[in-house]
Amino acid sequence: MAERFFMPRATAFDGNGDPIPGGKLEFYIAGTSTPLATYSDAGLTVANANPVIADSAGRFGEIFLISGEEYKVILKDADNATIWTADPYVEIAVEAPDVSPVFYANRIVNGAMLISQQNTTSNVDTTTGAAYTLDQWEAVLSTTPGGTLRVAQNATVTPQGSPYRLRATAQVSDGTIAAANYYMLRQQIEGWRVSNALLGTSGAKALILRFGVRSSVSGTFGLSICNGAVNRSYATTYQIAAGEVSTDVVRTVVIPGDVAGTWTTAETAGLMVRWCLAAGTDFQGAANTWTGADIITTSAQTNFMGTGSATFDLFDVALYVDTAGSSVAPTYEFPRYEDELAACQRYWWKTGRAMLVQGFDSSGAWAQRAHVSFPVEMRVAPTSTNSTSFPTNVASAIIENIGTGGAQFSVTSSGAGGFYIIYDATVSFSARL
């Protein structure tokens, strides 16, 4: 085995700072005056002269050392005056930095609960089905289970410094959970955001979920991951001890990558993270194993909804793909507001201000159009919801030609003359999952 020799000084100059033409490098066994060979090739087949003589510009040719040997090196000028001695010559090993990709980006959108475009801090009461509350966060109930789950953005500072958290309240309690009923909080994540987890393949990587929680009810709570088709799921549990009631705590869960099933990597729902508040036996199963069914929790689940006005806070949420195989969550990074807002506007956006569309019709049935660009590219062409006011001489007002980048507001007059209409500030576009 061979090692390339590197000059122990960055550049060899004489006392005047000039190159040393005809300079000499002498090589010895360290601590002795016994010559030790060097070579001009990595195979150590062609020995250099000893000393090695520099050319007229002070440059030396290729020098390879014998691995494992300790050298003494002396640099002399052409007249054999010693410039310096290195005894022993120490090779400085420069270790290249680890540039292997470690994708520790948080896959959760709005994990700091900063954004609530649609509802601000207003309460969202859900009695059946799914309803978006804060941006990208849903309250999800089975069909009319009997209770009411209230969710709102709550202005209480979190341990990581976010001014907001999600607060769920058992507004109307449900003391008996039927087999087919459930209450949970959910975030759906686009497939491409977790594509490097390689889920559904033999190379699937683990997921690390870190979240803050504060519950007024102690007990065992379910947590689950499932694919977009909800036919592959993994359920586990975490505890809120009696001494942790109404206290901010942090939980971290490592979920092994699923090597089976179908996991989309497109812009559709690829993965869902679900926090169970109550669930019947139809949605209970074994803990800590992947299964080909929709399992939300285990039989140990506490019925949070059984306590009227109970509160459950969720905050500082992060989901990571464990590309390093460490099973350790990285340090939580508090997101920039503008980044979170842009991420949320990919799914839902409202104009936020009134817009006047007006024109003058000289012939009847004249159309006036105005184009609006979205602040970010939306996930898919969204659906629109609009409200108008003060129509004057208007036959119709529609939003059309809606794409992922913008939409067109079209107003048609009902007769000759001036016409106008005001689109209210509540016009919204939804590309939610």
Beta strands, then each sheet from edge to edge (+ up, - down):
strand 1: 2-4
strand 2: 24-29
strand 3: 52-53
strand 4: 64-66
strand 5: 71-76
strand 6: 82-86
strand 7: 124-126
strand 8: 129-132
strand 9: 138-141
strand 10: 148-154
strand 11: 165-172
strand 12: 182-190
strand 13: 207-215
strand 14: 219-227
strand 15: 233-240
strand 16: 249-255
strand 17: 269-279
strand 18: 290-291
strand 19: 311-321
strand 20: 348-350
strand 21: 355-361
strand 22: 367-373
strand 23: 383-385
strand 24: 388-392
strand 25: 394-400
strand 26: 406-413
strand 27: 417-423
strand 28: 428-430
sheet 1: 1+ 4-
sheet 2: 3+ 2- 5+ 6-
sheet 3: 7+ 10- 11+ 19- 13+ 16-
sheet 4: 8+ 9- 12+ 17- 14+ 15- 18+
sheet 5: 20+ 28- 23+
sheet 6: 21+ 27- 24+
sheet 7: 22+ 26- 25+
end
